[in-house]
Amino acid sequence: MTTADFIALDEQWSTHNYHPLPVVIATAEGASVTDVEGKTYLDFLSGYSALNFGHRHPGLIAAAVEQFGRVTLTSRAFHHDQLGLFCRELAELTGTEMTLPMNSGAEAVESAVKIARKWAYQVKGVPDGMAEIIVAGSNFHGRTTTIVSFSTDETARADFGPFTPGFVTVKYGDVDALRDAITERTAAILLEPVQGEAGVIVPPSGYFAEARRLCDEHGVLLIADEIQSGLARTGTVLALDHEGVRADVYTLGKALGGGIMPVSAVVGSQDVLGVLRPGEHGSTFGGNPVACAIGRAVVGLLKTGEFQERSRELGAHLHSRLGELVGDGLAEVRGRGLWAGIDIAPGGPTGREASTALAERGVLCKETHDHTLRIAPPLVITREELDRGIDAITEVVGIR
């Protein structure tokens, strides 16, 4: 079967909720993928940071295969021998006290919302049904009905109402807006340390320190959505570490599953996550033995510090080279670590056109918004591979 054959199957039988590039991937390893025609590409997207450790990392595959040979699912009706170890190791890695394992990133965010509301009623004393959570405009936290209720992206919201109440939206990076939005009903402030879907937006210096201070002053939880930004993508275990700030609750996902299966978690203090009692929240597959085994292997990779260092060093090189294109095809470059959002200058190709042209040159990445590309290679990429991808970007967007 050809590329066209496989795409025709997708078009006929798969719901059209995505608009992928016309590439059909058949095999993958490390920072590269190969399509059904035998053409190899550099992966500059990493499954939106789900593949931080590359495709089929041997240590992660080994952990999964070993667990497949033992037990795959028990449900949480019973204990199993991987759960407690995973929860402890992830909490220790993130400097927290308790772990709630789930599956997808959206489930982690939904869980954090439920925890924040329950904490507000039981601990803070907010009247029942009145809790509010402050969020930022241009956020991306998932696509469930509740989560799109506080999205500002009309494509994500249109025709999906009525929406869940209880959310207050303010401008990202605006401390005064945060301060003005807090009331006695505020349960939490939910923010991305770096806004990924918005174009890898880094907040102003001091923004999170002031958010932390406001939370402490008003008895409000700070929730950091680290699903894309966490687990070494920005050069630290948690992107919030760059700010020298600690959240009360973190949501994790994507890279936590090693690019093998969906694994997510909410981690935080015992005082906050401890509000959940048996029967109040759950998931059949959340915290299953295979997920925990993979998650433990991911934690093991991060404990060495190797991937954080690679992100910092290669990220500095990435930003240096992309920065040379500002004024010469790019309008702006943003990001941290091995993660960048690049705005194509007026008169240049659209984001979609640039993504297509890059694919023709053997580099896969994807646009977000009309003229922005997200660059997020696997952290196992070599400097030579990184340069090859940047050279392709230079050809596509450069004016020279």
FENPEFEN-V43562 format. One record per residue. PSI is psi in degrees with one decimal (999 if undefined). NEAR is the number of other C-alpha atoms within 10 Angstrom. Layout:
BEGIN
psi=PSI near=NEAR
psi=PSI near=NEAR
END
This chain:
BEGIN
psi=145.2 near=7
psi=172.4 near=11
psi=-45.3 near=14
psi=-37.9 near=12
psi=-46.6 near=11
psi=-39.6 near=14
psi=-38.5 near=16
psi=-39.3 near=12
psi=-46.6 near=10
psi=-45.5 near=12
psi=-34.8 near=11
psi=-40.6 near=9
psi=-14.7 near=8
psi=137.3 near=11
psi=138.9 near=8
psi=57.9 near=10
psi=6.1 near=6
psi=160.8 near=7
psi=72.8 near=6
psi=160.2 near=10
psi=154.5 near=14
psi=60.5 near=12
psi=130.5 near=20
psi=105.1 near=19
psi=134.3 near=16
psi=-37.0 near=12
psi=162.4 near=14
psi=151.5 near=17
psi=133.9 near=13
psi=-121.7 near=20
psi=11.5 near=25
psi=152.4 near=22
psi=155.8 near=21
psi=135.2 near=19
psi=178.8 near=16
psi=-14.3 near=15
psi=-4.3 near=13
psi=4.9 near=11
psi=135.8 near=13
psi=141.2 near=17
psi=151.1 near=22
psi=135.1 near=26
psi=108.4 near=30
psi=20.1 near=24
psi=-34.0 near=23
psi=38.4 near=25
psi=42.2 near=19
psi=43.1 near=22
psi=7.7 near=29
psi=-19.1 near=26
psi=43.4 near=28
psi=-33.6 near=34
psi=14.6 near=30
psi=173.5 near=25
psi=129.3 near=25
psi=47.8 near=18
psi=126.6 near=18
psi=-36.4 near=13
psi=-37.2 near=15
psi=-40.7 near=24
psi=-41.5 near=17
psi=-41.7 near=15
psi=-41.1 near=19
psi=-46.3 near=23
psi=-42.0 near=13
psi=-41.9 near=14
psi=-34.7 near=18
psi=-31.4 near=14
psi=-3.2 near=9
psi=-66.7 near=10
psi=138.2 near=13
psi=-32.9 near=15
psi=135.3 near=17
psi=-17.3 near=14
psi=166.8 near=16
psi=11.3 near=15
psi=-18.6 near=7
psi=160.9 near=7
psi=158.5 near=12
psi=167.4 near=17
psi=2.9 near=11
psi=-22.1 near=19
psi=-56.3 near=21
psi=-37.6 near=14
psi=-44.8 near=14
psi=-47.8 near=23
psi=-42.7 near=21
psi=-47.1 near=15
psi=-37.4 near=17
psi=-40.5 near=23
psi=-42.4 near=20
psi=-41.4 near=15
psi=-40.4 near=15
psi=-0.2 near=18
psi=33.3 near=13
psi=-172.4 near=19
psi=-16.0 near=18
psi=146.6 near=21
psi=133.3 near=27
psi=104.1 near=22
psi=137.0 near=29
psi=-159.7 near=26
psi=-74.2 near=23
psi=164.2 near=21
psi=-40.8 near=26
psi=-38.3 near=22
psi=-37.4 near=25
psi=-43.2 near=27
psi=-44.2 near=29
psi=-41.4 near=20
psi=-42.0 near=21
psi=-38.2 near=27
psi=-44.6 near=20
psi=-42.3 near=15
psi=-44.7 near=21
psi=-41.5 near=28
psi=-45.2 near=24
psi=-40.1 near=22
psi=-41.5 near=24
psi=-40.0 near=26
psi=-42.0 near=17
psi=-32.2 near=13
psi=-49.8 near=13
psi=-29.3 near=16
psi=23.6 near=14
psi=135.8 near=19
psi=142.4 near=12
psi=131.6 near=12
psi=5.1 near=12
psi=-0.6 near=15
psi=142.2 near=23
psi=147.3 near=24
psi=128.4 near=25
psi=132.1 near=21
psi=170.8 near=23
psi=144.7 near=24
psi=154.5 near=19
psi=19.3 near=19
psi=161.6 near=24
psi=115.5 near=23
psi=2.3 near=26
psi=-171.3 near=19
psi=16.9 near=15
psi=167.5 near=14
psi=-44.2 near=16
psi=-42.7 near=20
psi=-40.9 near=22
psi=-13.0 near=23
psi=-28.4 near=20
psi=22.8 near=25
psi=150.7 near=22
psi=8.7 near=15
psi=110.8 near=15
psi=-26.2 near=9
psi=-36.8 near=10
psi=-23.7 near=17
psi=-32.3 near=18
psi=127.0 near=9
psi=16.2 near=8
psi=3.2 near=12
psi=173.0 near=11
psi=153.4 near=10
psi=157.4 near=13
psi=128.1 near=12
psi=175.9 near=14
psi=15.3 near=18
psi=140.6 near=21
psi=124.2 near=17
psi=132.4 near=19
psi=167.5 near=19
psi=133.6 near=14
psi=134.0 near=21
psi=-2.7 near=20
psi=102.0 near=14
psi=-39.9 near=18
psi=-38.7 near=13
psi=-39.1 near=14
psi=-49.0 near=23
psi=-43.7 near=15
psi=-24.1 near=9
psi=-19.1 near=16
psi=131.2 near=20
psi=-179.0 near=12
psi=-13.2 near=15
psi=-6.8 near=20
psi=121.7 near=26
psi=-40.9 near=31
psi=159.5 near=28
psi=122.5 near=27
psi=116.9 near=25
psi=151.9 near=24
psi=128.9 near=27
psi=-31.3 near=25
psi=128.1 near=24
psi=109.0 near=25
psi=-58.1 near=25
psi=-29.0 near=18
psi=-11.8 near=17
psi=27.9 near=24
psi=63.5 near=24
psi=120.3 near=21
psi=130.3 near=18
psi=162.4 near=17
psi=150.1 near=11
psi=134.2 near=11
psi=-7.4 near=14
psi=-48.0 near=18
psi=-30.8 near=24
psi=-41.2 near=16
psi=-36.9 near=16
psi=-42.0 near=24
psi=-43.0 near=20
psi=-41.6 near=15
psi=-40.6 near=19
psi=-44.6 near=22
psi=-40.0 near=12
psi=-36.5 near=9
psi=3.8 near=14
psi=51.5 near=16
psi=143.8 near=26
psi=142.3 near=24
psi=118.9 near=26
psi=124.0 near=28
psi=119.0 near=28
psi=102.4 near=30
psi=23.7 near=26
psi=-41.3 near=30
psi=-37.5 near=29
psi=-16.9 near=31
psi=177.4 near=30
psi=50.6 near=30
psi=-6.1 near=27
psi=-38.6 near=32
psi=3.5 near=29
psi=-1.4 near=29
psi=163.8 near=22
psi=-48.4 near=22
psi=137.0 near=25
psi=-29.5 near=25
psi=-19.7 near=23
psi=-28.2 near=16
psi=-27.5 near=15
psi=-6.0 near=15
psi=31.0 near=10
psi=145.1 near=15
psi=135.6 near=20
psi=163.0 near=22
psi=-31.4 near=20
psi=139.3 near=26
psi=143.0 near=29
psi=134.7 near=29
psi=152.4 near=29
psi=-148.2 near=31
psi=-94.8 near=28
psi=-18.9 near=30
psi=-24.0 near=32
psi=4.2 near=27
psi=16.5 near=29
psi=15.2 near=23
psi=-44.4 near=19
psi=162.4 near=18
psi=122.6 near=19
psi=125.6 near=30
psi=170.0 near=28
psi=152.7 near=28
psi=127.9 near=29
psi=148.1 near=28
psi=-162.0 near=25
psi=152.8 near=17
psi=-34.9 near=14
psi=-29.6 near=12
psi=-57.1 near=21
psi=-22.6 near=23
psi=-4.4 near=15
psi=-20.3 near=15
psi=135.4 near=15
psi=161.8 near=8
psi=133.4 near=6
psi=-11.1 near=6
psi=-18.2 near=8
psi=148.3 near=11
psi=179.3 near=16
psi=130.2 near=13
psi=-44.1 near=13
psi=-13.6 near=19
psi=125.8 near=22
psi=24.5 near=30
psi=161.0 near=24
psi=-39.7 near=25
psi=-44.2 near=26
psi=-44.0 near=31
psi=-39.3 near=27
psi=-43.2 near=27
psi=-45.1 near=29
psi=-39.1 near=32
psi=-39.6 near=24
psi=-37.5 near=22
psi=-46.5 near=23
psi=-40.4 near=22
psi=-40.1 near=16
psi=-39.8 near=17
psi=-27.3 near=18
psi=-24.4 near=15
psi=-22.7 near=10
psi=-4.7 near=14
psi=-44.4 near=14
psi=-31.9 near=24
psi=-42.4 near=23
psi=-42.2 near=17
psi=-41.6 near=22
psi=-41.9 near=27
psi=-48.7 near=21
psi=-49.5 near=15
psi=-31.9 near=22
psi=-40.0 near=25
psi=-39.9 near=17
psi=-44.3 near=17
psi=-49.4 near=23
psi=-32.5 near=20
psi=-46.9 near=12
psi=-41.1 near=15
psi=-34.6 near=21
psi=-28.4 near=17
psi=-18.2 near=13
psi=-7.2 near=22
psi=124.5 near=17
psi=-5.2 near=13
psi=47.4 near=15
psi=-26.6 near=23
psi=143.4 near=23
psi=-32.6 near=16
psi=149.2 near=16
psi=130.5 near=22
psi=162.7 near=17
psi=-176.6 near=23
psi=143.4 near=24
psi=-146.4 near=26
psi=57.3 near=27
psi=123.9 near=30
psi=145.0 near=25
psi=127.0 near=27
psi=127.2 near=27
psi=121.2 near=26
psi=135.1 near=26
psi=151.3 near=21
psi=138.1 near=11
psi=-14.1 near=9
psi=-174.8 near=17
psi=157.6 near=17
psi=168.3 near=20
psi=-40.6 near=23
psi=-44.1 near=19
psi=-40.4 near=16
psi=-41.0 near=23
psi=-42.0 near=23
psi=-43.3 near=21
psi=-36.5 near=19
psi=-41.4 near=23
psi=-39.1 near=20
psi=-27.0 near=13
psi=7.2 near=19
psi=27.3 near=19
psi=126.4 near=24
psi=118.2 near=24
psi=-176.9 near=25
psi=146.4 near=24
psi=155.0 near=23
psi=124.7 near=18
psi=-178.0 near=14
psi=-39.1 near=13
psi=29.7 near=21
psi=135.2 near=26
psi=143.7 near=26
psi=129.6 near=26
psi=117.8 near=26
psi=74.5 near=26
psi=158.5 near=33
psi=147.2 near=30
psi=-6.8 near=29
psi=-2.1 near=19
psi=145.7 near=22
psi=162.9 near=15
psi=-37.8 near=14
psi=-43.0 near=9
psi=-41.0 near=15
psi=-44.9 near=21
psi=-37.8 near=15
psi=-40.4 near=16
psi=-40.3 near=25
psi=-37.2 near=18
psi=-40.6 near=15
psi=-41.6 near=19
psi=-41.2 near=21
psi=-41.3 near=20
psi=-38.6 near=16
psi=-40.9 near=19
psi=-17.1 near=23
psi=146.4 near=18
psi=-30.7 near=14
psi=999 near=8
END
